[in-house]
Amino acid sequence: MPPKHVESELDKLILWANNVGAVCSGESYEFSLDYRLRDSPFYQERVRLSFFARFHTGLGHSLR
């Protein structure tokens, strides 16, 4: 994968992480994805599976 595409994908990841609150901590912890999923093991697992499936697909594309 060309470096320009890697940078684009990283930008998308950072945007997604900020939008879902994946990087919230401290005073804004209540907005974090962890906080919102804390009482829902079903959705915790769905988020994990979705993330790793996309990660695996992206990694596969980058190695071609």
PDB file with SEQRES, HELIX, SHEET and CRYST1 records, atoms N, CA, C and O in Angstrom:
SEQRES   1 A   64  MET PRO PRO LYS HIS VAL GLU SER GLU LEU ASP LYS LEU          
SEQRES   2 A   64  ILE LEU TRP ALA ASN ASN VAL GLY ALA VAL CYS SER GLY          
SEQRES   3 A   64  GLU SER TYR GLU PHE SER LEU ASP TYR ARG LEU ARG ASP          
SEQRES   4 A   64  SER PRO PHE TYR GLN GLU ARG VAL ARG LEU SER PHE PHE          
SEQRES   5 A   64  ALA ARG PHE HIS THR GLY LEU GLY HIS SER LEU ARG              
HELIX    1 AA1 PRO A    3  VAL A   20  1                                  18    
HELIX    2 AA2 GLY A   26  PHE A   31  5                                   6    
HELIX    3 AA3 LEU A   33  LEU A   37  1                                   5    
HELIX    4 AA4 PRO A   41  LEU A   63  1                                  23    
CRYST1    1.000    1.000    1.000  90.00  90.00  90.00 P 1           1          
ATOM      1  N   MET A   1       0.855  -1.165   0.000  1.00  0.00           N  
ATOM      2  CA  MET A   1       0.000   0.000   0.000  1.00  0.00           C  
ATOM      3  C   MET A   1       0.905   1.233   0.000  1.00  0.00           C  
ATOM      4  O   MET A   1       1.812   1.335   0.826  1.00  0.00           O  
ATOM      5  N   PRO A   2       0.669   2.144  -0.897  1.00  0.00           N  
ATOM      6  CA  PRO A   2       1.495   3.354  -0.949  1.00  0.00           C  
ATOM      7  C   PRO A   2       1.367   4.171   0.341  1.00  0.00           C  
ATOM      8  O   PRO A   2       0.303   4.190   0.961  1.00  0.00           O  
ATOM      9  N   PRO A   3       2.440   4.841   0.741  1.00  0.00           N  
ATOM     10  CA  PRO A   3       2.406   5.638   1.981  1.00  0.00           C  
ATOM     11  C   PRO A   3       1.254   6.631   2.037  1.00  0.00           C  
ATOM     12  O   PRO A   3       0.702   6.882   3.108  1.00  0.00           O  
ATOM     13  N   LYS A   4       0.888   7.197   0.894  1.00  0.00           N  
ATOM     14  CA  LYS A   4      -0.214   8.166   0.879  1.00  0.00           C  
ATOM     15  C   LYS A   4      -1.523   7.504   1.317  1.00  0.00           C  
ATOM     16  O   LYS A   4      -2.324   8.115   2.025  1.00  0.00           O  
ATOM     17  N   HIS A   5      -1.739   6.253   0.895  1.00  0.00           N  
ATOM     18  CA  HIS A   5      -2.948   5.535   1.292  1.00  0.00           C  
ATOM     19  C   HIS A   5      -2.914   5.175   2.775  1.00  0.00           C  
ATOM     20  O   HIS A   5      -3.948   5.198   3.443  1.00  0.00           O  
ATOM     21  N   VAL A   6      -1.744   4.845   3.286  1.00  0.00           N  
ATOM     22  CA  VAL A   6      -1.602   4.528   4.703  1.00  0.00           C  
ATOM     23  C   VAL A   6      -1.953   5.757   5.534  1.00  0.00           C  
ATOM     24  O   VAL A   6      -2.669   5.655   6.531  1.00  0.00           O  
ATOM     25  N   GLU A   7      -1.452   6.907   5.125  1.00  0.00           N  
ATOM     26  CA  GLU A   7      -1.764   8.146   5.838  1.00  0.00           C  
ATOM     27  C   GLU A   7      -3.259   8.429   5.806  1.00  0.00           C  
ATOM     28  O   GLU A   7      -3.836   8.860   6.805  1.00  0.00           O  
ATOM     29  N   SER A   8      -3.888   8.185   4.655  1.00  0.00           N  
ATOM     30  CA  SER A   8      -5.325   8.399   4.525  1.00  0.00           C  
ATOM     31  C   SER A   8      -6.097   7.483   5.471  1.00  0.00           C  
ATOM     32  O   SER A   8      -7.043   7.918   6.127  1.00  0.00           O  
ATOM     33  N   GLU A   9      -5.693   6.218   5.541  1.00  0.00           N  
ATOM     34  CA  GLU A   9      -6.354   5.268   6.433  1.00  0.00           C  
ATOM     35  C   GLU A   9      -6.134   5.636   7.899  1.00  0.00           C  
ATOM     36  O   GLU A   9      -7.037   5.486   8.722  1.00  0.00           O  
ATOM     37  N   LEU A  10      -4.944   6.115   8.219  1.00  0.00           N  
ATOM     38  CA  LEU A  10      -4.666   6.555   9.591  1.00  0.00           C  
ATOM     39  C   LEU A  10      -5.542   7.746   9.943  1.00  0.00           C  
ATOM     40  O   LEU A  10      -6.081   7.813  11.048  1.00  0.00           O  
ATOM     41  N   ASP A  11      -5.688   8.681   9.024  1.00  0.00           N  
ATOM     42  CA  ASP A  11      -6.572   9.831   9.253  1.00  0.00           C  
ATOM     43  C   ASP A  11      -7.999   9.376   9.519  1.00  0.00           C  
ATOM     44  O   ASP A  11      -8.670   9.912  10.400  1.00  0.00           O  
ATOM     45  N   LYS A  12      -8.466   8.383   8.753  1.00  0.00           N  
ATOM     46  CA  LYS A  12      -9.817   7.848   8.959  1.00  0.00           C  
ATOM     47  C   LYS A  12      -9.947   7.195  10.332  1.00  0.00           C  
ATOM     48  O   LYS A  12     -10.959   7.361  11.013  1.00  0.00           O  
ATOM     49  N   LEU A  13      -8.917   6.451  10.735  1.00  0.00           N  
ATOM     50  CA  LEU A  13      -8.939   5.797  12.042  1.00  0.00           C  
ATOM     51  C   LEU A  13      -8.988   6.827  13.163  1.00  0.00           C  
ATOM     52  O   LEU A  13      -9.748   6.672  14.118  1.00  0.00           O  
ATOM     53  N   ILE A  14      -8.194   7.856  13.052  1.00  0.00           N  
ATOM     54  CA  ILE A  14      -8.177   8.908  14.082  1.00  0.00           C  
ATOM     55  C   ILE A  14      -9.527   9.606  14.148  1.00  0.00           C  
ATOM     56  O   ILE A  14     -10.035   9.869  15.238  1.00  0.00           O  
ATOM     57  N   LEU A  15     -10.111   9.907  12.996  1.00  0.00           N  
ATOM     58  CA  LEU A  15     -11.423  10.536  12.961  1.00  0.00           C  
ATOM     59  C   LEU A  15     -12.467   9.634  13.606  1.00  0.00           C  
ATOM     60  O   LEU A  15     -13.274  10.095  14.413  1.00  0.00           O  
ATOM     61  N   TRP A  16     -12.456   8.346  13.254  1.00  0.00           N  
ATOM     62  CA  TRP A  16     -13.402   7.397  13.844  1.00  0.00           C  
ATOM     63  C   TRP A  16     -13.220   7.323  15.361  1.00  0.00           C  
ATOM     64  O   TRP A  16     -14.194   7.372  16.113  1.00  0.00           O  
ATOM     65  N   ALA A  17     -11.972   7.206  15.801  1.00  0.00           N  
ATOM     66  CA  ALA A  17     -11.689   7.088  17.231  1.00  0.00           C  
ATOM     67  C   ALA A  17     -12.192   8.304  17.990  1.00  0.00           C  
ATOM     68  O   ALA A  17     -12.743   8.172  19.083  1.00  0.00           O  
ATOM     69  N   ASN A  18     -12.010   9.471  17.425  1.00  0.00           N  
ATOM     70  CA  ASN A  18     -12.510  10.686  18.068  1.00  0.00           C  
ATOM     71  C   ASN A  18     -14.034  10.725  18.075  1.00  0.00           C  
ATOM     72  O   ASN A  18     -14.635  11.140  19.066  1.00  0.00           O  
ATOM     73  N   ASN A  19     -14.660  10.302  16.991  1.00  0.00           N  
ATOM     74  CA  ASN A  19     -16.122  10.343  16.892  1.00  0.00           C  
ATOM     75  C   ASN A  19     -16.802   9.397  17.868  1.00  0.00           C  
ATOM     76  O   ASN A  19     -17.854   9.728  18.416  1.00  0.00           O  
ATOM     77  N   VAL A  20     -16.224   8.230  18.093  1.00  0.00           N  
ATOM     78  CA  VAL A  20     -16.859   7.269  19.007  1.00  0.00           C  
ATOM     79  C   VAL A  20     -16.371   7.422  20.439  1.00  0.00           C  
ATOM     80  O   VAL A  20     -16.834   6.710  21.330  1.00  0.00           O  
ATOM     81  N   GLY A  21     -15.455   8.330  20.667  1.00  0.00           N  
ATOM     82  CA  GLY A  21     -14.960   8.544  22.018  1.00  0.00           C  
ATOM     83  C   GLY A  21     -13.949   7.513  22.455  1.00  0.00           C  
ATOM     84  O   GLY A  21     -13.746   7.319  23.653  1.00  0.00           O  
ATOM     85  N   ALA A  22     -13.313   6.851  21.519  1.00  0.00           N  
ATOM     86  CA  ALA A  22     -12.356   5.801  21.852  1.00  0.00           C  
ATOM     87  C   ALA A  22     -11.130   6.344  22.580  1.00  0.00           C  
ATOM     88  O   ALA A  22     -10.429   5.591  23.255  1.00  0.00           O  
ATOM     89  N   VAL A  23     -10.872   7.617  22.452  1.00  0.00           N  
ATOM     90  CA  VAL A  23      -9.674   8.194  23.059  1.00  0.00           C  
ATOM     91  C   VAL A  23      -9.999   9.114  24.234  1.00  0.00           C  
ATOM     92  O   VAL A  23      -9.122   9.839  24.705  1.00  0.00           O  
ATOM     93  N   CYS A  24     -11.238   9.097  24.714  1.00  0.00           N  
ATOM     94  CA  CYS A  24     -11.627   9.948  25.842  1.00  0.00           C  
ATOM     95  C   CYS A  24     -11.098   9.372  27.149  1.00  0.00           C  
ATOM     96  O   CYS A  24     -11.081   8.157  27.346  1.00  0.00           O  
ATOM     97  N   SER A  25     -10.674  10.251  28.026  1.00  0.00           N  
ATOM     98  CA  SER A  25     -10.221   9.829  29.350  1.00  0.00           C  
ATOM     99  C   SER A  25     -10.368  11.009  30.299  1.00  0.00           C  
ATOM    100  O   SER A  25     -10.756  12.107  29.901  1.00  0.00           O  
ATOM    101  N   GLY A  26     -10.053  10.760  31.540  1.00  0.00           N  
ATOM    102  CA  GLY A  26     -10.127  11.831  32.525  1.00  0.00           C  
ATOM    103  C   GLY A  26     -11.539  12.348  32.709  1.00  0.00           C  
ATOM    104  O   GLY A  26     -12.473  11.566  32.887  1.00  0.00           O  
ATOM    105  N   GLU A  27     -11.701  13.656  32.668  1.00  0.00           N  
ATOM    106  CA  GLU A  27     -13.016  14.271  32.884  1.00  0.00           C  
ATOM    107  C   GLU A  27     -14.032  13.914  31.804  1.00  0.00           C  
ATOM    108  O   GLU A  27     -15.236  13.943  32.059  1.00  0.00           O  
ATOM    109  N   SER A  28     -13.576  13.586  30.626  1.00  0.00           N  
ATOM    110  CA  SER A  28     -14.495  13.245  29.535  1.00  0.00           C  
ATOM    111  C   SER A  28     -14.694  11.738  29.386  1.00  0.00           C  
ATOM    112  O   SER A  28     -15.193  11.277  28.359  1.00  0.00           O  
ATOM    113  N   TYR A  29     -14.306  10.964  30.412  1.00  0.00           N  
ATOM    114  CA  TYR A  29     -14.430   9.503  30.346  1.00  0.00           C  
ATOM    115  C   TYR A  29     -15.865   9.055  30.105  1.00  0.00           C  
ATOM    116  O   TYR A  29     -16.091   8.031  29.460  1.00  0.00           O  
ATOM    117  N   GLU A  30     -16.839   9.809  30.614  1.00  0.00           N  
ATOM    118  CA  GLU A  30     -18.238   9.420  30.427  1.00  0.00           C  
ATOM    119  C   GLU A  30     -18.663   9.446  28.969  1.00  0.00           C  
ATOM    120  O   GLU A  30     -19.703   8.888  28.621  1.00  0.00           O  
ATOM    121  N   PHE A  31     -17.876  10.084  28.110  1.00  0.00           N  
ATOM    122  CA  PHE A  31     -18.165  10.102  26.679  1.00  0.00           C  
ATOM    123  C   PHE A  31     -17.428   8.986  25.934  1.00  0.00           C  
ATOM    124  O   PHE A  31     -17.623   8.809  24.731  1.00  0.00           O  
ATOM    125  N   SER A  32     -16.595   8.245  26.635  1.00  0.00           N  
ATOM    126  CA  SER A  32     -15.766   7.232  25.989  1.00  0.00           C  
ATOM    127  C   SER A  32     -16.583   6.018  25.572  1.00  0.00           C  
ATOM    128  O   SER A  32     -17.646   5.732  26.123  1.00  0.00           O  
ATOM    129  N   LEU A  33     -16.059   5.328  24.597  1.00  0.00           N  
ATOM    130  CA  LEU A  33     -16.684   4.098  24.127  1.00  0.00           C  
ATOM    131  C   LEU A  33     -16.682   3.055  25.247  1.00  0.00           C  
ATOM    132  O   LEU A  33     -17.670   2.339  25.412  1.00  0.00           O  
ATOM    133  N   ASP A  34     -15.617   2.954  26.004  1.00  0.00           N  
ATOM    134  CA  ASP A  34     -15.553   2.017  27.136  1.00  0.00           C  
ATOM    135  C   ASP A  34     -16.684   2.260  28.122  1.00  0.00           C  
ATOM    136  O   ASP A  34     -17.348   1.324  28.569  1.00  0.00           O  
ATOM    137  N   TYR A  35     -16.894   3.511  28.450  1.00  0.00           N  
ATOM    138  CA  TYR A  35     -17.931   3.864  29.428  1.00  0.00           C  
ATOM    139  C   TYR A  35     -19.317   3.492  28.900  1.00  0.00           C  
ATOM    140  O   TYR A  35     -20.143   2.943  29.629  1.00  0.00           O  
ATOM    141  N   ARG A  36     -19.559   3.798  27.630  1.00  0.00           N  
ATOM    142  CA  ARG A  36     -20.875   3.527  27.064  1.00  0.00           C  
ATOM    143  C   ARG A  36     -21.144   2.035  26.889  1.00  0.00           C  
ATOM    144  O   ARG A  36     -22.300   1.613  26.881  1.00  0.00           O  
ATOM    145  N   LEU A  37     -20.090   1.235  26.749  1.00  0.00           N  
ATOM    146  CA  LEU A  37     -20.270  -0.211  26.548  1.00  0.00           C  
ATOM    147  C   LEU A  37     -20.082  -1.027  27.824  1.00  0.00           C  
ATOM    148  O   LEU A  37     -20.206  -2.251  27.793  1.00  0.00           O  
ATOM    149  N   ARG A  38     -19.789  -0.380  28.925  1.00  0.00           N  
ATOM    150  CA  ARG A  38     -19.387  -1.083  30.150  1.00  0.00           C  
ATOM    151  C   ARG A  38     -20.395  -2.115  30.643  1.00  0.00           C  
ATOM    152  O   ARG A  38     -19.997  -3.127  31.219  1.00  0.00           O  
ATOM    153  N   ASP A  39     -21.680  -1.887  30.435  1.00  0.00           N  
ATOM    154  CA  ASP A  39     -22.693  -2.810  30.941  1.00  0.00           C  
ATOM    155  C   ASP A  39     -23.317  -3.667  29.843  1.00  0.00           C  
ATOM    156  O   ASP A  39     -24.402  -4.220  30.024  1.00  0.00           O  
ATOM    157  N   SER A  40     -22.639  -3.777  28.719  1.00  0.00           N  
ATOM    158  CA  SER A  40     -23.217  -4.514  27.606  1.00  0.00           C  
ATOM    159  C   SER A  40     -22.184  -5.434  26.948  1.00  0.00           C  
ATOM    160  O   SER A  40     -21.587  -5.070  25.935  1.00  0.00           O  
ATOM    161  N   PRO A  41     -21.974  -6.620  27.521  1.00  0.00           N  
ATOM    162  CA  PRO A  41     -21.006  -7.553  26.942  1.00  0.00           C  
ATOM    163  C   PRO A  41     -21.307  -7.902  25.483  1.00  0.00           C  
ATOM    164  O   PRO A  41     -20.384  -8.109  24.695  1.00  0.00           O  
ATOM    165  N   PHE A  42     -22.583  -7.969  25.121  1.00  0.00           N  
ATOM    166  CA  PHE A  42     -22.948  -8.290  23.742  1.00  0.00           C  
ATOM    167  C   PHE A  42     -22.373  -7.247  22.789  1.00  0.00           C  
ATOM    168  O   PHE A  42     -21.743  -7.605  21.794  1.00  0.00           O  
ATOM    169  N   TYR A  43     -22.578  -5.968  23.076  1.00  0.00           N  
ATOM    170  CA  TYR A  43     -22.090  -4.917  22.196  1.00  0.00           C  
ATOM    171  C   TYR A  43     -20.578  -4.753  22.284  1.00  0.00           C  
ATOM    172  O   TYR A  43     -19.939  -4.364  21.307  1.00  0.00           O  
ATOM    173  N   GLN A  44     -20.006  -5.045  23.437  1.00  0.00           N  
ATOM    174  CA  GLN A  44     -18.544  -5.023  23.551  1.00  0.00           C  
ATOM    175  C   GLN A  44     -17.938  -6.008  22.546  1.00  0.00           C  
ATOM    176  O   GLN A  44     -16.990  -5.687  21.828  1.00  0.00           O  
ATOM    177  N   GLU A  45     -18.506  -7.197  22.517  1.00  0.00           N  
ATOM    178  CA  GLU A  45     -17.999  -8.231  21.610  1.00  0.00           C  
ATOM    179  C   GLU A  45     -18.225  -7.837  20.152  1.00  0.00           C  
ATOM    180  O   GLU A  45     -17.356  -8.070  19.312  1.00  0.00           O  
ATOM    181  N   ARG A  46     -19.363  -7.252  19.842  1.00  0.00           N  
ATOM    182  CA  ARG A  46     -19.651  -6.811  18.468  1.00  0.00           C  
ATOM    183  C   ARG A  46     -18.635  -5.763  18.019  1.00  0.00           C  
ATOM    184  O   ARG A  46     -18.162  -5.809  16.883  1.00  0.00           O  
ATOM    185  N   VAL A  47     -18.297  -4.822  18.896  1.00  0.00           N  
ATOM    186  CA  VAL A  47     -17.320  -3.789  18.545  1.00  0.00           C  
ATOM    187  C   VAL A  47     -15.963  -4.435  18.307  1.00  0.00           C  
ATOM    188  O   VAL A  47     -15.287  -4.108  17.332  1.00  0.00           O  
ATOM    189  N   ARG A  48     -15.555  -5.349  19.188  1.00  0.00           N  
ATOM    190  CA  ARG A  48     -14.271  -6.039  19.018  1.00  0.00           C  
ATOM    191  C   ARG A  48     -14.219  -6.805  17.693  1.00  0.00           C  
ATOM    192  O   ARG A  48     -13.255  -6.690  16.936  1.00  0.00           O  
ATOM    193  N   LEU A  49     -15.262  -7.581  17.425  1.00  0.00           N  
ATOM    194  CA  LEU A  49     -15.288  -8.373  16.196  1.00  0.00           C  
ATOM    195  C   LEU A  49     -15.256  -7.484  14.956  1.00  0.00           C  
ATOM    196  O   LEU A  49     -14.548  -7.779  13.993  1.00  0.00           O  
ATOM    197  N   SER A  50     -16.012  -6.412  14.983  1.00  0.00           N  
ATOM    198  CA  SER A  50     -16.034  -5.489  13.851  1.00  0.00           C  
ATOM    199  C   SER A  50     -14.660  -4.859  13.651  1.00  0.00           C  
ATOM    200  O   SER A  50     -14.173  -4.768  12.525  1.00  0.00           O  
ATOM    201  N   PHE A  51     -14.039  -4.424  14.742  1.00  0.00           N  
ATOM    202  CA  PHE A  51     -12.730  -3.791  14.641  1.00  0.00           C  
ATOM    203  C   PHE A  51     -11.706  -4.766  14.071  1.00  0.00           C  
ATOM    204  O   PHE A  51     -10.982  -4.429  13.134  1.00  0.00           O  
ATOM    205  N   PHE A  52     -11.640  -5.975  14.631  1.00  0.00           N  
ATOM    206  CA  PHE A  52     -10.629  -6.926  14.180  1.00  0.00           C  
ATOM    207  C   PHE A  52     -10.895  -7.421  12.758  1.00  0.00           C  
ATOM    208  O   PHE A  52      -9.952  -7.698  12.017  1.00  0.00           O  
ATOM    209  N   ALA A  53     -12.157  -7.534  12.373  1.00  0.00           N  
ATOM    210  CA  ALA A  53     -12.464  -7.929  10.996  1.00  0.00           C  
ATOM    211  C   ALA A  53     -11.976  -6.866  10.020  1.00  0.00           C  
ATOM    212  O   ALA A  53     -11.373  -7.185   8.995  1.00  0.00           O  
ATOM    213  N   ARG A  54     -12.237  -5.611  10.340  1.00  0.00           N  
ATOM    214  CA  ARG A  54     -11.781  -4.524   9.471  1.00  0.00           C  
ATOM    215  C   ARG A  54     -10.262  -4.410   9.475  1.00  0.00           C  
ATOM    216  O   ARG A  54      -9.648  -4.147   8.441  1.00  0.00           O  
ATOM    217  N   PHE A  55      -9.666  -4.607  10.637  1.00  0.00           N  
ATOM    218  CA  PHE A  55      -8.209  -4.556  10.743  1.00  0.00           C  
ATOM    219  C   PHE A  55      -7.594  -5.656   9.885  1.00  0.00           C  
ATOM    220  O   PHE A  55      -6.646  -5.415   9.138  1.00  0.00           O  
ATOM    221  N   HIS A  56      -8.135  -6.852   9.998  1.00  0.00           N  
ATOM    222  CA  HIS A  56      -7.630  -7.994   9.227  1.00  0.00           C  
ATOM    223  C   HIS A  56      -7.765  -7.734   7.728  1.00  0.00           C  
ATOM    224  O   HIS A  56      -6.836  -7.993   6.964  1.00  0.00           O  
ATOM    225  N   THR A  57      -8.913  -7.228   7.313  1.00  0.00           N  
ATOM    226  CA  THR A  57      -9.130  -6.918   5.899  1.00  0.00           C  
ATOM    227  C   THR A  57      -8.146  -5.853   5.423  1.00  0.00           C  
ATOM    228  O   THR A  57      -7.542  -5.991   4.359  1.00  0.00           O  
ATOM    229  N   GLY A  58      -7.988  -4.799   6.206  1.00  0.00           N  
ATOM    230  CA  GLY A  58      -7.058  -3.733   5.835  1.00  0.00           C  
ATOM    231  C   GLY A  58      -5.633  -4.217   5.765  1.00  0.00           C  
ATOM    232  O   GLY A  58      -4.877  -3.832   4.873  1.00  0.00           O  
ATOM    233  N   LEU A  59      -5.267  -5.057   6.701  1.00  0.00           N  
ATOM    234  CA  LEU A  59      -3.921  -5.604   6.701  1.00  0.00           C  
ATOM    235  C   LEU A  59      -3.698  -6.487   5.470  1.00  0.00           C  
ATOM    236  O   LEU A  59      -2.638  -6.447   4.846  1.00  0.00           O  
ATOM    237  N   GLY A  60      -4.701  -7.270   5.140  1.00  0.00           N  
ATOM    238  CA  GLY A  60      -4.601  -8.111   3.960  1.00  0.00           C  
ATOM    239  C   GLY A  60      -4.433  -7.288   2.689  1.00  0.00           C  
ATOM    240  O   GLY A  60      -3.644  -7.642   1.812  1.00  0.00           O  
ATOM    241  N   HIS A  61      -5.174  -6.196   2.592  1.00  0.00           N  
ATOM    242  CA  HIS A  61      -5.044  -5.321   1.423  1.00  0.00           C  
ATOM    243  C   HIS A  61      -3.674  -4.667   1.357  1.00  0.00           C  
ATOM    244  O   HIS A  61      -3.119  -4.488   0.272  1.00  0.00           O  
ATOM    245  N   SER A  62      -3.133  -4.313   2.501  1.00  0.00           N  
ATOM    246  CA  SER A  62      -1.847  -3.616   2.506  1.00  0.00           C  
ATOM    247  C   SER A  62      -0.697  -4.563   2.170  1.00  0.00           C  
ATOM    248  O   SER A  62       0.352  -4.111   1.711  1.00  0.00           O  
ATOM    249  N   LEU A  63      -0.873  -5.862   2.387  1.00  0.00           N  
ATOM    250  CA  LEU A  63       0.190  -6.809   2.108  1.00  0.00           C  
ATOM    251  C   LEU A  63       0.184  -7.300   0.652  1.00  0.00           C  
ATOM    252  O   LEU A  63       1.110  -7.990   0.227  1.00  0.00           O  
ATOM    253  N   ARG A  64      -0.824  -6.955  -0.083  1.00  0.00           N  
ATOM    254  CA  ARG A  64      -0.907  -7.379  -1.496  1.00  0.00           C  
ATOM    255  C   ARG A  64      -0.052  -6.529  -2.368  1.00  0.00           C  
ATOM    256  O   ARG A  64      -0.001  -6.742  -3.580  1.00  0.00           O  
TER     257      ARG A  64                                                      
END                                                                             
